[in-house]
Amino acid sequence: MKAMIKVDITIIGAGVIGLSIGRELASTADHVVIMEKEPHPGMGISSRNSEVIHAGIYYPKKSLKARLCVEGAGMLSEYCSARTIPCQSMGKVIVATESSEEKAVEKLFLKGKDNGVQGLKILGRSDLKKIEPSVSGICALHSPNTGIIDSHRLIRSLEADCLDKGASIFYNTEVLALEKSSQGFVCTAGHMSGSPYTFSSRIVINAAGLFSDRISALAGIDIDAAGYRIYPVKGEYFRVRGGKHTLVGGLVYPVPEKSLTGLGIHATKDLAGFLRLGPNAFPVDEISYDVDPSHAQVFYENARAMLPFLEPSDLVPDMAGVRPKIQKPGGSQRDFLICHEETRGLAGLFTLAGIESPGLTSCLAVGRHVAALAKEAGLVSQIR
Ligand SMILES: Cc1cc2nc3c(=O)[nH]c(=O)nc-3n(C[C@H](O)[C@H](O)[C@H](O)COP(=O)(O)OP(=O)(O)OC[C@H]3O[C@@H](n4cnc5c(N)ncnc54)[C@H](O)[C@@H]3O)c2cc1C
């Protein structure tokens, strides 16, 4: 009988999270493999987002979102400089267009300061005009260090780091089954061109984004009892045409919804200087990335108070992404879920679920955090 192939660490998913974990762990073990069902890295959530490097304003104090966002933003900006990944700190304003929103701006200012965000300032109407002359608002919170990043270049750079450090990445390879064994886990994977095969892995890291709940279920976790079920929430974007992109200098956000289902339809520039509006937020049963052109009217109505120069005909469908929410529709806000499943009798399995925004900003800090958890658990002591 042929002996089963053994690896030390299997990471499921080559999005920014799986790759960031891979680059941290690749040098701590002999055989680190990353399995990705798509043909290239980052084809899921990681390449379908606003590409904003968030400062960490919105999230509850001491939450993983707040901590890893603030830490991750700093790490990412150093990383971008070192690897010449295009990024730009263009600044962001969170704009109150009605007096009823002024209190929310003050609250965000205090929350951001509490989270350790640097440089925040409340602007009155005339100071807002100095920064964004074409934006309308009665006051705003200014975050000068918020910026944007070329997420595609980031993904490629993280992939290169993993390979340089000795990890192997298997594309077109889907993890189909997971079973606990005395040595760790028996994993079954399927490649599009062959029949499924099994191998043994001492550690398994579930970084499967929108499909993390399926992986948890494969490992035998009751995803409803554990609160791991993913409730996908779609976000569409519309591009602003007609030369109006020149009317906005940076990132312009409304005061966010209380539930933080989304941050509200905002205006972001990309690195080429184009202006996009989005994302909206609505629950979906299936993952699809088409944009419904009829939603343009709602975008227009939502944004025109902040951006009075907009006309409905300026908006053309652009792209969409899907948030991997673990909060039930209408439920209260949830933090990133990052844990070692030792207490469920699944020592060696790490779950990452609900890694929605600010997951892109936080990715390097998430990688470091997971590596620290694995070291604390004594699972990767052989650091070289
Ligand atoms: C609309 C939107 C806007 C956002 N804006 C921002 C922003 O401006 N700033 C910010 O910081 N964050 C933002 N985010 C959040 C950020 O994009 C995510 O947190 C981050 O990309 C999550 O990365 P990931 O690696 O967890 O997921 P993914 O990139 O989806 O990676 C998971 C991977 O796992 C693979 N996979 C799944 N199942 C299997 C399997 N069984 N076998 C093998 N592979 C599998 C998938 O194919 C996928 O490639 C936004 C998100 C959305 C949806």
PDBQT file of the ligand as one rigid body, heavy atoms in Angstrom, charges set to zero:
ROOT
HETATM    1  C1  LIG A 401     -17.592  45.074  -1.388  1.00  0.00    +0.000 C 
HETATM    2  C2  LIG A 401     -16.383  44.952  -0.488  1.00  0.00    +0.000 A 
HETATM    3  C3  LIG A 401     -15.601  46.068  -0.216  1.00  0.00    +0.000 A 
HETATM    4  C4  LIG A 401     -14.488  45.939   0.624  1.00  0.00    +0.000 A 
HETATM    5  N1  LIG A 401     -13.670  47.024   0.808  1.00  0.00    +0.000 NA
HETATM    6  C5  LIG A 401     -12.575  46.911   1.586  1.00  0.00    +0.000 A 
HETATM    7  C6  LIG A 401     -11.702  48.003   1.751  1.00  0.00    +0.000 A 
HETATM    8  O1  LIG A 401     -11.848  49.041   1.108  1.00  0.00    +0.000 OA
HETATM    9  N2  LIG A 401     -10.669  47.870   2.616  1.00  0.00    +0.000 N 
HETATM   10  C7  LIG A 401     -10.459  46.734   3.316  1.00  0.00    +0.000 A 
HETATM   11  O2  LIG A 401      -9.549  46.690   4.139  1.00  0.00    +0.000 OA
HETATM   12  N3  LIG A 401     -11.251  45.644   3.150  1.00  0.00    +0.000 NA
HETATM   13  C8  LIG A 401     -12.274  45.708   2.289  1.00  0.00    +0.000 A 
HETATM   14  N4  LIG A 401     -13.080  44.629   2.073  1.00  0.00    +0.000 N 
HETATM   15  C9  LIG A 401     -12.761  43.374   2.766  1.00  0.00    +0.000 C 
HETATM   16  C10 LIG A 401     -11.632  42.598   2.103  1.00  0.00    +0.000 C 
HETATM   17  O3  LIG A 401     -11.751  42.602   0.695  1.00  0.00    +0.000 OA
HETATM   18  C11 LIG A 401     -11.673  41.150   2.640  1.00  0.00    +0.000 C 
HETATM   19  O4  LIG A 401     -11.660  41.180   4.037  1.00  0.00    +0.000 OA
HETATM   20  C12 LIG A 401     -10.507  40.305   2.190  1.00  0.00    +0.000 C 
HETATM   21  O5  LIG A 401     -10.291  40.409   0.811  1.00  0.00    +0.000 OA
HETATM   22  C13 LIG A 401     -10.783  38.848   2.563  1.00  0.00    +0.000 C 
HETATM   23  O6  LIG A 401      -9.774  38.050   2.008  1.00  0.00    +0.000 OA
HETATM   24  P1  LIG A 401      -9.823  36.470   2.151  1.00  0.00    +0.000 P 
HETATM   25  O7  LIG A 401      -8.486  35.985   1.765  1.00  0.00    +0.000 OA
HETATM   26  O8  LIG A 401     -10.367  36.107   3.499  1.00  0.00    +0.000 OA
HETATM   27  O9  LIG A 401     -10.964  36.011   1.135  1.00  0.00    +0.000 OA
HETATM   28  P2  LIG A 401     -10.850  35.627  -0.412  1.00  0.00    +0.000 P 
HETATM   29  O10 LIG A 401     -10.072  36.624  -1.168  1.00  0.00    +0.000 OA
HETATM   30  O11 LIG A 401     -12.222  35.342  -0.907  1.00  0.00    +0.000 OA
HETATM   31  O12 LIG A 401      -9.997  34.278  -0.382  1.00  0.00    +0.000 OA
HETATM   32  C14 LIG A 401     -10.551  33.039  -0.020  1.00  0.00    +0.000 C 
HETATM   33  C15 LIG A 401     -10.136  32.046  -1.073  1.00  0.00    +0.000 C 
HETATM   34  O13 LIG A 401     -10.491  30.732  -0.663  1.00  0.00    +0.000 OA
HETATM   35  C16 LIG A 401     -10.759  29.993  -1.838  1.00  0.00    +0.000 C 
HETATM   36  N5  LIG A 401     -11.523  28.806  -1.452  1.00  0.00    +0.000 N 
HETATM   37  C17 LIG A 401     -12.750  28.747  -0.924  1.00  0.00    +0.000 A 
HETATM   38  N6  LIG A 401     -13.117  27.473  -0.677  1.00  0.00    +0.000 NA
HETATM   39  C18 LIG A 401     -12.093  26.693  -1.068  1.00  0.00    +0.000 A 
HETATM   40  C19 LIG A 401     -11.855  25.283  -1.060  1.00  0.00    +0.000 A 
HETATM   41  N7  LIG A 401     -12.781  24.404  -0.606  1.00  0.00    +0.000 N 
HETATM   42  N8  LIG A 401     -10.674  24.828  -1.532  1.00  0.00    +0.000 NA
HETATM   43  C20 LIG A 401      -9.720  25.688  -2.007  1.00  0.00    +0.000 A 
HETATM   44  N9  LIG A 401      -9.910  27.025  -2.045  1.00  0.00    +0.000 NA
HETATM   45  C21 LIG A 401     -11.056  27.540  -1.568  1.00  0.00    +0.000 A 
HETATM   46  C22 LIG A 401     -11.541  30.979  -2.696  1.00  0.00    +0.000 C 
HETATM   47  O14 LIG A 401     -11.537  30.618  -4.057  1.00  0.00    +0.000 OA
HETATM   48  C23 LIG A 401     -10.809  32.282  -2.412  1.00  0.00    +0.000 C 
HETATM   49  O15 LIG A 401      -9.839  32.598  -3.389  1.00  0.00    +0.000 OA
HETATM   50  C24 LIG A 401     -14.179  44.704   1.226  1.00  0.00    +0.000 A 
HETATM   51  C25 LIG A 401     -14.975  43.582   0.946  1.00  0.00    +0.000 A 
HETATM   52  C26 LIG A 401     -16.057  43.696   0.089  1.00  0.00    +0.000 A 
HETATM   53  C27 LIG A 401     -16.875  42.491  -0.237  1.00  0.00    +0.000 C 
ENDROOT
TORSDOF 0
